[in-house]
Amino acid sequence: MRSLAEPYKIKMVEPIALLSPEERRERIMEAGYNTFLLRSRDVYIDILTDSGTNAMSDNQWAGLMLGDEAYAGSNNWLHLEATVQELFGFRYVVPTHQGRGAENLISKILIKPGMYVPGNMYFTTTRAHQEMAGGSFVDVIIDEAHDSKRDDIPFKGNVDLAKYEALIKRVGPEKIPYICVAVTVNLAGGQPVSMANLRDVYALSKRYGIRVIFDATRCVENAYFIKVREPEYGDASIAAIVKEMFSYADGCTMSGKKDGIVNMGGFLATNEEDTYRQATAMVVVYEGMPSYGGMNGRDMEAFARGLREAMSFPYIRHRVEQVGYLGQQLIDAGVPVVRPIGGHAVFVDAREFLPHVPQGEFPAQALAAAIYEHSGVRTMERGIISAGRDKEGKDYAPKLELVRCTIPRRVYTSSHLDYVAEAIIELHGERDRIGGLRWVYEPPVLRFFTGRFERL
Ligand code: PLI
């Protein structure tokens, strides 16, 4: 097969520069060995996250000029609302400034203290909102999702129906306001959920009268995996797959900063009038009018256009395959990564990369810092630091201790990814010299964002 070249050409550039090794050593020390605390200008290739780091198209930039910045009833809101209704099939849409704004609304509206919220692996902000509303998250993803080496499972994000039903029987359906199904599953490695599983989860939930709420953040990447891995969908369009996926949900939250291909934005969507009424009452307190929810008119225009662009097969094929291109180089060189490679990121297995660093000395945090120091590439810890502590104050200690190399949409070319691969492969050859870290400052919630460390 010919190489899959970028399905876009570059019209505007943003210069980047590589600091000297001495400067990088100093900068990461000043940042408390936390890549979140580095200054962007000190980073050469930034694969911290795919969130809000997307490059917009000429069509989206043109849309910015049509921003209707009215306080109420903005034209761009009407466009965004109609686009979400058409693409996802939900009746009601509530705008929020980003995904966690929508998570706040749905958690406050539906979760009462003492309730349980099953989900296919936790996500940091999602679980934080569930817990702040008095709920307890329960992981009902298939066991294999916690095993970085199981590469024979095409839909590693699937819900384990037996685990889910056992929870329903244990606590009673009235204690479960909804199941949160993430498509794809970020912390499992960007792993997808099959259409068959979505259908089964919905049917089981309806038997017990439980709502299904999707985390739609990377739903287009999930649709691509369904198209290429689930035989009966091989000829279906991405838009048709997305529409069918969401027919198995009662509502969703979405961070537009990922598959919306914008830099800011989000929404809550639902088919329930009562949930919608409560959300519109609450959105004015936390986000803004129900016709902007924290977004500018121009941002909503770009978001509406971005959602439509995301449904293009050449776009999403290149996006997911570009991630695979980086992953394959690491696999070929013997660097341990989560397999199969997911939709938005390559996750390096830090436990295996640094077997001499115990989890209590934060191998993924140490490895992310070492990658920056070695190459100027910024990645992110997704292990014990991200997992946080439970209500008793005990570390969650997840099985997966990972460094995420997250590819922004339409930003980097294959040669940037070649550089990343070369740097990580080189560092793998020198892994014995990387040691662990200890806390200097640990924040009470979402500690990975602003925590500080020192070398042991
Ligand atoms: O960053 P927000 O508030 O727009 O979205 C929160 C959020 C919700 N669900 C999922 C699956 C996410 O990945 C997510 C945000 N992810 C970030 C910031 C990331 O770096 O992956």
Residues whose N, C-alpha, C, O or C-beta is under 5 A from the ligand:
A	BS01	PLI	T49 S51 Q98 G99 R100 F123 T125 N186 D215 T217 S255 K257 G265
